[in-house]
Amino acid sequence: MTVGVRRAETEAERTDALAVRSEVFVEEQGVPEDLELDGKDDEAIHVVGYAEGESSDGRADGETPRPVGAGRLREVGDGVGKVERVAVLKPHRGEGVGRVIMDELEAAAAEQGLSKLVMHAQSPVEGFYRDLGYETTSDEFEEAGIPHVEMAKSLD
């Protein structure tokens, strides 16, 4: 499967990103919707990944590409961005979707002149982010009932 990743510029693309997040965080992981929708989406750059050649209803006609991954980036301090809400639909995990989403978020951060990225990563995927150059900067803590660690990466 090939994934096309782009920044969510239209309302439809933002809706696609939110749908992926809802399916992963709210439906699959049981995060309360009011925590998932934290009121910070308007201040973020959103990225959405689409399965190329796979339509939204599962057919392989490519008419309406199916969103399979999402993530967002917010500036949280002088030169510091926070990567948040990175999600990949369960059937597409392990296919490189998360990596291309992170590549696009990091490119957006560099374009914004950010020099450092931080995140609260779910502990089970800490190794994924470590492989992308992030370092763990905290002990494990709980957020939305899920174990997390804080991680950071310099973009310089």
C-alpha positions in Angstrom: 0.0 0.0 0.0 1.2 3.5 -0.8 0.2 6.3 1.5 -0.1 9.9 0.3 0.4 12.4 3.1 -0.6 16.0 3.0 -1.3 18.9 5.2 -5.0 19.3 5.9 -5.8 22.5 4.0 -9.5 22.0 3.5 -12.4 21.4 5.9 -12.8 17.9 4.3 -9.2 17.0 5.0 -9.5 18.3 8.6 -12.6 16.2 9.0 -10.7 13.2 7.7 -7.9 13.8 10.3 -10.4 14.1 13.1 -12.2 10.9 11.9 -8.9 8.9 12.2 -8.2 10.3 15.6 -11.7 9.5 16.8 -11.5 5.9 15.6 -8.1 5.3 17.2 -8.3 7.3 20.4 -12.0 7.4 21.3 -13.4 4.2 19.8 -10.3 1.9 20.1 -8.5 3.2 23.1 -11.5 4.6 25.1 -10.2 8.2 25.5 -13.1 10.4 26.4 -14.2 12.6 23.4 -13.8 15.8 25.5 -10.2 15.0 26.1 -9.5 14.1 22.5 -11.1 17.3 21.2 -9.2 19.6 23.5 -10.0 22.9 21.8 -6.5 23.3 20.3 -7.1 22.0 16.8 -7.5 25.6 15.4 -4.0 26.5 16.4 -2.4 23.4 14.9 -1.1 22.2 11.6 -2.8 19.0 10.7 -1.5 16.2 8.6 -3.5 13.4 7.1 -2.4 10.2 5.3 -4.5 8.6 2.6 -4.3 5.0 1.3 -3.7 5.6 -2.4 -5.9 3.3 -4.5 -8.2 2.5 -1.6 -11.6 4.3 -1.4 -13.3 5.4 1.7 -15.8 2.4 1.4 -12.9 -0.1 1.1 -13.1 -0.7 -2.6 -9.9 -0.5 -4.5 -11.2 2.0 -7.1 -9.3 5.0 -5.7 -12.2 7.4 -6.3 -12.3 8.7 -2.7 -9.1 7.9 -0.9 -9.5 6.5 2.6 -7.8 8.4 5.4 -5.6 6.0 7.4 -3.5 8.2 9.6 -3.2 11.7 11.1 -1.2 13.9 13.4 -0.9 17.6 14.4 1.8 20.1 15.3 1.4 23.1 17.6 4.0 25.7 18.5 4.1 25.7 22.3 7.1 27.9 23.1 9.9 29.9 21.5 11.2 27.6 18.8 9.5 24.6 20.3 6.7 22.5 18.6 4.6 19.8 20.1 3.7 16.7 18.1 0.3 15.5 19.1 -2.5 13.2 18.2 -0.5 10.9 15.9 -2.8 8.1 15.0 -2.8 5.2 12.4 -5.8 3.0 11.9 -5.2 -0.5 13.2 -5.3 -2.3 9.9 -2.5 0.0 8.5 -0.1 -0.1 11.5 3.3 -1.5 10.6 3.0 -0.2 7.0 5.1 2.9 7.4 2.1 5.3 7.7 3.3 6.7 11.0 6.8 7.4 9.7 5.5 9.4 6.7 3.2 11.3 9.0 6.1 12.1 11.3 8.2 13.1 8.3 5.6 15.6 7.2 5.1 17.0 10.7 8.9 17.5 11.1 9.0 19.2 7.7 6.2 21.5 8.7 8.1 22.3 12.0 11.3 23.1 10.1 9.3 25.4 7.8 7.9 27.2 10.8 11.5 27.8 12.1 11.1 25.5 15.1 14.3 24.0 16.5 12.9 21.4 18.9 10.0 19.0 19.0 8.4 17.5 22.1 5.6 15.0 22.5 3.8 12.9 25.0 4.2 9.4 23.4 2.2 6.4 24.5 4.6 4.1 26.1 3.9 1.1 23.8 5.2 3.1 20.8 8.1 4.8 22.6 10.5 2.6 20.5 8.9 3.8 17.2 9.7 7.4 18.1 13.2 6.5 19.4 13.9 5.0 16.0 13.0 8.4 14.5 15.6 10.2 16.7 13.4 11.2 19.7 14.8 10.8 23.2 12.8 10.0 26.3 12.9 12.9 28.7 10.6 11.8 31.6 9.5 8.9 33.6 6.3 7.2 32.7 3.1 9.0 33.5 -0.6 8.4 32.9 -2.6 10.6 30.5 -6.2 9.8 29.6 -5.7 6.5 31.4 -2.9 5.5 29.1 0.8 5.2 30.1 3.0 7.9 28.3 6.5 9.3 28.3 7.7 12.7 27.3 10.1 12.7 24.3 12.1 15.4 22.5 14.1 15.8 19.3 16.3 18.7 18.2 15.8 19.8 14.6 19.1 21.7 14.4 
